[in-house]
Amino acid sequence: MMIQRLCGALRVRGAADLLLALLLGAGFTALPVLALLPNLWGFAAAAAVTYAADEMLHSRAPGFVRRLASLQLTRTLRFAARTVTLLALAARLKAPDAVLIAAFAVFSAHFALMMLYTAVHHAIRRRRVLPLIVRNLDMSALPIPKQPPALLYRRSLRKFLHLDLPAQAGLLVALATGSQGAAYAGFAVTAGVSASAVLALLGQYRKTRRMPQRDEVFAEVNRQLAAHRPEVALYFSFAAVSRDFMYQVNMWIETLEQLGLRPVIILRERPSFGHLSRTWIPVVCVPKADDLAELELSGVRVVLYPGNAGKNVHMLRVAEAKHVFIGHGDSDKLASSNRVSKVYDEIWVAGRAGRDRYQRVRHAISDSAIVEVGRPQLSPIRTHAEHVPGPLPVVLYAPTWEGWSDDDCHTSLIPMGVTLIERLLTEDVRVIYKPHPLTGKRSAEAAAADRTIRELLRADNERRGLADGEAALTAVRPRLKEIQARLDELAGRHGGDDAEQMRESRLPDRAGAAEWQELSAEWHRLFWEAQGPVRHNVIVTPLPTLYECFNQADMLISDVSSVVADFVASLKPYVLTNAHDLPDEEFRAAYTTAGGAYLLDRECTRLTEILDSVRGTRTDPMALDRRTLKEYVLGPDAPSSLERFDTAANTLAEKAMAERLEAQAELAA
């Protein structure tokens, strides 16, 4: 437990990273001491440790490196400290004056060249920033120069700082052997390579002067949009876009691709591009509101919003289109019945439960503005009848996060998450733990509970002799990485900057969808086979997906969230956490999805009884309630959800066009 707290404080992920952090600190503490003693071999060993630990921590524990930077212990300062202590060591060992002067000159020149390199690098990056980014539109007509080579452009500061290695190694060899030639050779390599790197980057800077102007970019993008003639747009903005939020967009992509209307996706934050899933739909990222107004979107008749964000107003002001809130999941949380939804022309919900939820909160939203369209995304979820049980019952624990405020905090992690896992480990079950991506973002208590649960599951795997599961996963990891790389390629994640994304943008190959599905299925098959049927799992990455975790589970334990509403589609047993120990009748009256749930108290005293009721051939008394609830929450099975969604989109598009024609007629009259 002490190690866990220390890892949390230092922002490292485990004991190995903690050891690296301690080695880094010990190495830098030893350098001045060993320089002043002086102790050449001790200094060389400490310097090597600091080099290696520093580099490994950048890859393994970036949070720790950021913590150092916040304390002004930047990488540049750490390299400078190593250089100064090396010069002190050389002086203490009575190195010749000529060598000391040359060392001081070379190290000073290296840092000066580093500052020049950084300035040129920043200038190139600024020049290559475009007013918008697109995907799946043909941008080959724009004369965008190729991104500088990764050797010069990516992680440039880390690479340039390491150019002092030849000089440092040469000086240490000279101090050990008394041969000045080694020192001068190292100095020459450091100075020569550093100067060459600066000259090479200056050459790349000259190429950026050929970047297209803003008007050229908009003219070509609008020409491509006019050719595509989009009719429906998915619009998304979030202040802190990361992988954790982009699921709100990605969940709708497959549905958009199957609509009868021509779609376009509009994003507002640049980082969102890196986390967008595969799609053939044209995607436009426009950070500035004024630039958004210049896009050719005159044919768009319906705009869909998966989230409520401040920047939504920049699109809502387009009066010619109809605006629809579709959300990113149907739940009993406040977000699923927010009074802000009054600004939209329509609100599309999954089933009757969503309509009733809006009516109960009395936000003066007209019943006619609410349309039941189902949840088209749920087709990958296998039903209870299709599920093949394993040797142990599989319990999926998928708690929600702590919310943006205490009023909207429904997570069970803080009050009962650890207790729940401890009780589950006394039962003969396998646990799959999949926390919400935002877990611990707002609450240190939630983050601590999350770490404790992961450790409990790891320790239980070890106790039961299942540590070899990690070895099986290691065996298939190369293939998993290969598949992931191809999936990233199909998704258009080139890893380049904005200009490179535009330069590489072409009309899409729609045949990639079949390959995407095949590779995704292979990835999941290999992953679950490697994990085995009895080993506990902690899932904190995008793959395996939530719905694939549903398909592995015999039962879900979760909180009030859209996860539960989606799991209802499987008709499998599920448990809702009642962390405040409300009376059952009151809890079921407050939360719609509780209608088909087993309710679990804060101390988890009911857990054994609940598990016993659904094990093997037991009666499962909530089965009929779940079937009734499924239609109430998600709508009927026929017509299909996709058909209802498509009908709603076409109906609203026709209404928008009729109103537009009527307005034009009135204007003409």
N, C-alpha and C positions, 0 to 999 in steps of 0.2 A: 504493500500500500504506500509506503514511503517513496519507493521508486516511481510509482504512478504519479504521486503529487509532484515529485521533482521533474518528471517528464512533462507534466502539464505546465509547470512554471517556466520551464526552458523551451517549451514548444517543440519537443522532440517526440517521436512516435514510439520509441521502445528503448530497451536496455542497450542495444547496440549503438543507437544514435546518441544516447546519453553518454556512453563511454567515449564516443568520438568528441562530443562537446567537452567532456572533462579533459581528454588528451589535448585538445586545442588550447584550453585554458592553462593546463600545466606546462605545455610546450612554450607558450609565450611568456609565462612567468619565469621559466628556467632560462630563457635566452639572455636577458641582461645579467643574470647571476653568473652564468657560464662564460659570458664574454668578459666579465670583470675579473674572474678568478685567475687567469684565463684557463679554459678547458676546451681545447679544439674539438676532440672527438665527441664530447658531450654536447657541445654546441651544434655540431653537424647532425647528430642524432635528433636533437630537439627541433632543429630547423626542418629536417625531413618529416618529422611527425606533424609539425604545424602545416606544412605544404599539403600533405596527404589528407589530414583531418579537415582542413579548410575546404579542399576540393570535394571531398565526399559529403560533407555537410550541406554544401550548396545543392547537391542532387537529392540527398536523402531527407534533409530537414530544413527546407527553405524558411520555415517559420522561425527557427532559431537564428538563422542568418539575419532575418529582418529584425529580430529582437536586438541583435548586436548593433545593427545599423541605427536603430532608434536610440541607442546609448552612445552614438557617435563612434562606435568601434567598427567603422566601415572596412571593406576589403582593402581599399587603397591605404588606409591608415595601418592595417595589419602588415601589409607588404612593406610600407615605409619603416615600421618598427623593426622588422626583420633586417632590413638593409642597414639601419643605423646601428643596431647591435652587432652586425657583422663587421662594420667599419671600426667599432669600438674594440672588437676582438682582435682585428688586424693590428690596431695601434698598440694594444696590450702585448701582442706577440712580437713587437718590434719589426713589423714589416717595413721594407725600404720605402723611403719617402715617395719615390717615383711611382711605386705601386699604389700607395695610398692616394696620391693625387690623381692618378689615372682612374682608380676605383670611384673616387668621389665625383670626378667629371662624368664618367660613364653612367653611374646611377642617377646623377642629376639630369643628364641628357635624356636618359630613359624616361624619367618622370615628366620632363618637359614635352617629349614626343608623345607620351601618353595623353597629356592634356590637349595637344594639337589634334591627335587622332580622335579623341572624344568629341571635340568641337566639330570636326568635319563629319563625324558619324551623325551627330545631332542635326547638322545642316542637311545631310542627305535624307534623314528621316522626315524632317519638316517638309522638304520639297516633294517627297513621295506621298504625303497625305493628301488624299482627294476628298472633295465635298461629299461623295457618296461611294458606296461599294455595291457591286451587283454580282449575282451568280445566275447562271442559266440564261443569260442573254449574250449575244455575240458581240464582244467588244474588240474584235480583231482590227477594226478600222481605226482605233485610237492608237497613236504612236507612243505607247508607254514603254520606256526602256526597261530591260530586265533588271530584277533585283540584284544588288551586288552579291558576289559569291558568299556562301555561308561562312567560309573561313574568315572573311573580313567583316561580315555584317552581324552575325549572330554571336551573342555572348562576347562581344568584342573586348570589353574591359577585362574580363577574366583572362582571355587569351593574351592580351597585350601585357598585362601585369606579369604573366608567367614568362615573358621574354627575358626577365632578369635572371632566370635559372642558370643559363650558361655563365654569366658573369659571377654569380654567387658560387657556383660549383668550381669555376676556375680559380677564384680567389681562395677557396678552402683547400683545393689541391695544392696551390702554391704555398700556402701557410704550412701544409703538412709535409711537403717535399723540399721546400726551399727553391723550387724552380719557378722563376718569374714568367717563363713562357706560357705556362698553363693559365696564369691570370690574364695575360695579354690576349691569349687566344679566346678565352671566355668573354673578355671585354669587347673584342672585335665582333664576335657572333652576336651578342646582345645589341650593340650599337648598329651593326649592319642590318640585322633583321628588323629592328624597330624602325629604322629609317625607311627600309624597303616597304614595310607595311603602311607607313604614312603616305609614301608616294603612290602606292597602289590604290589606296582609298581616295586620294586626290583625283586620280584618274576616273574613279567611279563617280565622284562629285561632278565632274565635267559632263558626264552623261545625263545626270538629272536635270541639266538645263534644258533638255528637250522634252520635259514633261508637258502634256497637253494642258491648256488653260481651262479655267472653270467652265466657260461658255461652251467650249468644245465637248467637254465631258457631258454636260447636260443635254446638248443637242443630240449626241449619239445615243445616250440612254433613252431619251424621249422618242427617238426614231425607232429604237428597238421595242419600246413599250407600245407605241402606236401599231407596230406590226403584230404584236401579241394580242392587243385589244382586251385587256383584262376586264372581267365583269364583277368579280368578287375578290375582296382583299382581306387577308388576315393581318391585323395590325397589332404589334406588340412593343411595349416599352417597359423597362424596369430600371430603377435608379442604380441598382448594384448588380448588373447582369453578370452571371457566371454560369457554370455548368449546372449549379443548383436550381436555377430558375428556368432554364431553357426547356425543361420538360413541358412547361405550359404551352409552348409552341409545337414542340415535336409530337405531342400526343394528337395534334389535329392534322398533321401533314398528310397521312394516308387517306383521311376522310376528304380533304380538299382535292386530292388527286383524282378522286372518283366522282366528283360533282359534275353535273352537266354544264356548269358555268366555267368560263376560263378564269383560273385563279392567279393571284400574285400575293407574295408575302412582303410586308413592309416592316422593317425593324428600325429601331431608333438608336441603338447603342452599338458601337463598333465591336466590342468583345463578343457580342452574341453570335457573330458569324462563325467563330471557332467552335461553337457548341451546337450548331444546327445539324439536324439529322439529314440523311440522304433524301433528295427530292428532285424532281424534274421541274418543279414550279419555279418561275422567275422570282428571284429574291432581290430586294432593294433595301439597303441600309442607308438611312438619311438622318444623321445626327441633329442637324439644325432645322428649326421650324420653318424658316424662310425658304430653305432649300426644298423642303417637303412640298411647299406650295407651288414650286416650279415643275414638279413631275407631271407627266402626261397621264393623268388618271381620270380623264373625262368620261371614259366608258364604264368606270366602276359604279355599280348600282347598289352593292351590299358590302358593308365593312363589318368584319367579325372581330370581336375583342375578347381574348382569353383571360385578360386581367384588367383590374381597375388601376390606372396609373395617371399621374398628373399630366403627362404628355399626350394622353388620349384626346385632350381638348384640341390639339393641333389638327386632328383628323375629324373630330366631331363637328368642326365648323364648316365642313363640306356639306352644304344643305342639299345638294342634288342626290346624295346617296342615302341609303337607309342604314342605320347603325344598330348592331346587335351585340348584346353581351352573351357570350357562350360559356365563359368561365373556364376553369381547368380542373373540374371535378365537382360532383354533386354531393354535398354533405350538410350536416346540421350546424356547421360553423356560421358565424356572422357573415363571412365573405359570400356565402351562398344566398344571402337575402339582404344585401347591402342597400341602403336608401340611395346611394350614389347611382344605382342602376336606373333611376328615374330618367337619367339623361339620354338613355338609349330608346330607339323606336320600338324595339322588341327585346325580350329576354327569352333565350331558349334554354329550357331545362330538360332533364332526362325523362321524368315522368310526372305523374299527378302529385307526388310528394313535393316536388320543386314548386309547383303552382301553389299548393296549399301553404308552403313555407312563406312565400311572398305575401299571401293573403293574410296570414296570421300576424306578421310584423306591421301591417297597416302603414305602408309607406305611400299610400295613395297611388299605387301602380295598378293600372287598369288590367282587369283579367284578360282582356282581348290582346294585350301586349305580351302575354306569356304564351309561348308555344312549346309543346312537348315534342321533342325530337329524338329521345333516347340517347344512348351512348355508343356511337359507331365504333369506338376504339376497343370495345370489349370482346370482339370476335376471337382473339387468340386465347381467351380464358376457357379452359376445359371444365366441363360440368362435373358434378359429383358422380354421375353415372359413368363418365368416361375415365375417371381417376383409377389408377392401379396402385393400391397400397403397397408400401414397402415392409420390411421386417419390423420396423418401429413406427408408431404414429409420429407424423411430422407436424410440429406446431410452429407456425410462422408468427413471430412477435414483431409487429410493424407499428411502433408508436409514432404519433405525430410529433411535431416539434413544439417548442414553448410559445410560439406565436409572437406577434409584434408587441403585445401588451399583456398584462396579467388578466385583463378581462377576456382575452381570447386565448388563454392558455388551457389547452385540453390534454396536454401530454401526461401520460402515466409514468414517464421515466422518473421524474423527481419524487413523487410521493410513494410509488410502489414498484418501480421497474426492477430494482435490485432484488426486492423480496420475491417478486414474481419469478425471476430467473432461478433464484435459489430454490424455490418450491418446485419449479419444473424439473430441475436437475435431480430431485428426489423421486420423480416419476420415471417410468420406463419410456421416455420419448426422445426424439431428436428435435433440436431447436434450430430454426433458421431465424437469425436476428437481422432485421433490415430497418435501421432507424431512418427517419426523415432526413433528406440531404442537408437541411438547415439546423439540425440538432446541435445545440451548444453555441449557436451564433449569438444568442442574446443572454442565455443563462449559464453561469459557471456551474450551477448545481446539475443542470441537465448534462453538461459536458462531463462532469465527474461521474454521474450515474452511467453514462454511455461507456466510459473507460472501464468502470468496474464490471459491467456486464460482459464486455469483450474479454476481460481477464478471467472471469468466472467460466466462460465457455471454453476458452483456451485451456485452462487448468483441468476442466472436466474431460476434454478430449485426451489430454496427456494422462490423466488418471486411468482412463479406460483403455490406454494403449493404442490410441488412434492418431498419434502424432505422425504416423507414416502417411496419413492423408496428404500432408504437405509435400511429401516426396512424390506422391502420384501426381499432384498438381504441377510440381516442378518438371516432371517428365513431359507433360503436354503443353507447358507454358510457351515453348518456341512456336508451336502451331497456333496457339491462341493469339500470340503477338502477331504472327503472320496474318491471321484472319482479321485482327483488329486494324492492322495497317491497311489492308485492302478495303475494309469497311470505311476507314477514314478517307481513303482515296475516292471511293464511290460517293461519299458524302461531300466531296469537294473541299476537304480540309487540307489545303496545300502547304500550310505552315508559313506562307509568305506574308508580306505586309499588305496594306490596302491596295497599293498600286499593282502588286503581283497578282492579287485576287482578281482585279479588273483585267489585267493583261491575259490571264488564263481563262477568263470566262468565255464559254462557248455555248451554243445551243445544246441541250442535254440529250443523252442517249437514254431513252425510256426503257431500253432492254435491261438496264442496270438493276431494275427493281427485282427481277427474278434472281439474279446473282446475290443481291443483298439478302433476300429471304433465305436462300440456301446457305450462305456463309453464316448468317445469324443463327440458323438452326444447328449448324455444325458446331459453332462456338458453344452454344448452350449444352449440346449433347456431350461434348468433350469435358466441359467444366463439371457437370453433375456426375458423370461417370468417374472422374478423378476424385471427386469429393467422397464418393461412396454413399451407401444408404443409411448409415447410422451416425456419421460424424456431424457434430454441430457446425454451423456455418455463420459467419458474420459477413453481411453483404453491404458494402458501402460505396461501390462503384456503379456506373450506369449499367454495366453488364455483370451478372444476369439482371434482366429487367424485372420490374415488380410483378408483372403478369406471369413471367416464368417462375417466380417464387410462389405465386398463387398455385400454379400447376403442380409444384412439388409438395404442397402442403395438404394435410388432412384437415387442419383447423387453423383459423386465424385468431390471434388475440391482438386487439388494436384499440384505439381511442376514437372519439368522435371526429371523423375525418372522411374525406372522399375515398380513402382506401377501403373502408368498410362498404360503402355504397357500391364500389366496383366489385368487391369480393362477393357481394350478394348474387352477382350473375352466375357464379359457380354452383350455387345452391348447397355448398358445403357448410358445416357448422362453423360458427364464429362467436367470439366472446368480446363484449364491450367492457372496458374497465370503468368501474364506478368508484373513482378515487375519493370522492367526497361522501361515500356511503349514503347516498340519497335512498329513500324507500323505492323499491322496485317500480311501483305504480307511478311515482313522480318522475323517475328517470325515464321510463318508457314514454310518458306523456310529453316530456321535454325534447326527446330525441327520436326522430322517426325511425332511424336504422336500428334502434333498440327493439323494435317490434319483433324481429326474428332472432334476437341475440340471447345468448346466455350472459348473465351479468355477474361480474367478478368484483368482490369487495376489496377494500384497500389492503387488508391483511391476507388476502388470497385464501381464506378459509374454505371457500367453495370450490377451489380448483380441482381437488381430487374427485369430488362429486360430479363436476362438469365433465372431466375427462372420462370417468366411468360411464357416463350416460351416452357417450358417442363411440366408445371402444367396441371393436368387433361387431357383433350383431345386436348391440343394445338398441333401445327403441328410438333414441334421438327425438325427444318430445317436441323440439322446436322446428322439425323438418317441414311440417305443413305451414307454419307461420312464415318460414323463409320463402316458400314458394309464393305465398300470397304477397309478401313484401316485395318480392322481385318485380312483379308487374306494377306495383304501386310506386316503387322508386325508379325503375328503369323503363317502364312502359311495356306494352305488349310485344310478343315475339314477332307478330305479323301485323302490318307490313314491317319489314326490317328497319332497324334504326337508320341505316344508311339511306333507305328509300324515304323515310320521314324527314331526315335532314335535308336531302336533296330537294324534296318537295317544298319545304319551308323556304329554302334559299331561292328557288325559282319563283315561288309565289311572291316573295318580297321584292325580287328583282323586277318582276312584271309591274308590281305596284309602283316602284320607284320610277320606272320608265314611263308609266302612264301619267304620273304626276309631273314628270319632266316635260312631256309633250303638251300637257295641259297648260303648264306655265309658259311654254314657248308660244302656244296659241294665243294666250291672253296678252303676252308681250307684243306679238305681232298685231293683234287687234288694237 
